[in-house]
Amino acid sequence: MATVVFDLDGTLADTSGDLLAAANACFRDLGLGDLLDAADKGTALKGGRAMLRLGFSRVTGFDETHVDAQYQPLLDAYARAIDTHTFLYDGAMDAVRDLKAAGYKVAICTNKPEGLAETLMTSLGVRDEFAALLGADTLPVRKPDPEHLFETVRRAGGDPARCLLVGDTVTDRDTSKNAGMPSILVTFGPSGDDMAALQPEGMINHYSELMDEVRRLIGPA
């Protein structure tokens, strides 16, 4: 059965507000104040370490050892306020339900830690819509290793030879290329203007366009 696998951050949901808040909580605890703002949304969706590196680059006396030391405190702060500012992109869940109604399996493959991803999707009330959810620490490997994608498809009950990945970053694009599978990149996230340069098999400007692209790239379920 054909499977549509979604990235989470920047693809299904804009999580940047809560991620930035968690990073700034770490910086404030160090007496540095808020080092990141809304203009850093793109970095937020690249993960906790990327945010910490960017913030510490704006002050003197901090290096990679501080990034490592603050990574767990950042995750802890994020877990305490994981859905204060987060929202699902317009039409995302309508598209997911339409895919399921058409017979496709749907799943999530994210480089967010699995526990946090489970907590977030449950808090948003949509976890049960997905047949599987694999995070950065579910397997010994993670995106862009294709096994992360393939195992997500297997756990969803699908066929790894008939899948595609919906994402928003070069990591998602590289994952699909490494897997020999197509990708659809969304243009409405913080890095949307950069998607065409990655040359994905498909792009969408809104989730209302997803079904047609899925059918074009992997056929009916």
N, C-alpha and C positions, 0 to 999 in steps of 0.2 A: 504493500500500500504506500502511496506517495505521502511524504511528510514535509511539512513546512516548519522549519525551526527558526525561532526568533532569538535574537540578542535581546537583552533587557534594557540596560541603561542607554538612553539616547535613541532607542528603537521603539520599544513598547511604551516607555515612560521617560519623562524628563525628571531625573533624580538629582539634577545638579544643585538645586537649592539646598537640599539636606546634606549633600556631600560637602559643599563649600562651608556650610555651618559647622560641620564636624571638624573640618580642618582648622577653621578659625578658632574653635574651642581649644584645640591643642596649642595653637600659637598664643592665645590669651593666657593659657596656663603657664606658658614660658615667659610671660611678661612682654610679649611682642605686639600685642594688639591684633586686630584683624589684618591679615596680609593678602587676602583674596577677596574679590568682589564678583559681581554678576558678569563682568567682562571675561572672567575665567571659566565660564561654563564648559567650554570645549575641553579644557584640562581636567575639570572635575569628572567628566565622563571617561577619562582615560585611567581612572583609578586613584586610590588613596596615596600611593607613593608619588605619583605624578603631581598631585596637589601639594604634597609636602615639599617636594623638590622646588616647585615654582615659588612657593611661599618663602622658603629659606633662601632662595636666590636673591630675594629682595632685601635681605639684611646681611650683616657681616657676622662671621664667626660660626657659621653652621655648615655642616657637610653631610655626606651620606650616612655617617653614623647616627646623626640626629634624625634622619629620615627613618632609619630602621627602628630607633628607639620610640618614635612617636607613632609608628604604624598601628600598633595594637591599641593605644589610647584613642586614635582616630576611629578605629572600628568600634570601640566601646561607646564613644560619643555618638557615632552614627546609629548604632543599635538603639540608643535611648530615645532618639528622635528621628525615626527612619522615614516617616511619611508626613511630616509637618508641611512641607512645601512641594512634595512630589505629586505629579499628576500623570495619568495615562494620556497619550496623545489622542487627539480627536479621531474617532472612527476605529481605533485600534481593536477594541473588543468586538465591535460589529464585524470587522474583517475576520477575526479569529472564529467567531461563531458561524459566519458564512462558510468559511473553509471547512469547518467540522460538518456542517449540514451537507456540504458537497462531497463528503466522504474522506477528506484529507485528515491525517493525523497532525496534531500541532504540539509543539514542545518548545522549551526554552533552553538555550545553551549560552551561559554567561560567564564572564571572568570575575563576577562578583562572588565572594564566598557563598557557598550553598546555603548556609544557615541564614545569612542576611537576605538572600534572594527569596528563600521560602517565607521568611517573616514579612518581607515587603509585599509579596504577591498575595499572601493571606490577608494582610492588613488592608490591602486595596480591594479585597473581596473577589479576586479573580483567579486564585491559584488552581481551583478545581477545573478551570477551563482547559488546562494543559495536561497532556498525558504524561509528561516527564519534565523534570527540571534538573539540570546538571550545572553545578557551579565550578569555580576555579579550583576548589579543593576536593571535588567529588572523585576524581581520578588522579593517577600520578602525572597526567599530562593535562594541558589546557589549550584553548585556542591560542595560536593558529595551528596547533597539532590537529590533523584531521580526525584522529581517533576520538577527540572530544565531541565532534559533530556526529560521527558514526554511532558512538555509544548512546548519545542522546536519542537518535533515531531508533535504535534497537529497543531501548527502554520504553519508547512511546508505542512500540508495536509495529513500526514501519520497516521499510526496506531501504537500507543505506544506499542502494544503487538508484533510488528514486527519491531524492530529497533536494531541497535548496535551503539556503540560509538568508534570512532577512536581517540586515544589520546597518551599521552607520559609521564604521571605521575601517581603516586599512587592515586591522586585525581580522575583522569579519571577512573582508575581501580575500585576504591571504588564506584564511581557513578554507573557504570554498575552493580556491584555486588548488590548494594542497590536496583537497579531497576529490578534485576532478568533478565538482558539482557546481551548478550556477549559484549566483548570489543576486539578491535584489537589495540595493542600498536606498535608504530613505534620505530625502533632501530637506526634511523639515527639522532636523536636529541641529545642534550648534555648529556642526562641521558640514552642513548641507552643501555649501558652495564648493566643497572639495570632492564631492562624490564622483563627478564625471571623470575627473582625472584618474580615478582608480579603475576605470573601464569595466564596471560590472556588467553582467548580462542583462540586468534590468535596473531601473530606478523608478521610484514613485514619489510624487509630491504630496500625496494624501492617501490614507488607507483605503479610500474608495476605489483606488486604481489597482489594489493588490491582486484581486482574484484574476483579472485578465492577464496580468504578468505571470502569475503562477501557472495558469493553464497554458500560456504560450511557451513557458520554459520547461515544464515537466509533464504537461498533459493532464488529463483528467485523473482523479484519484483512483 
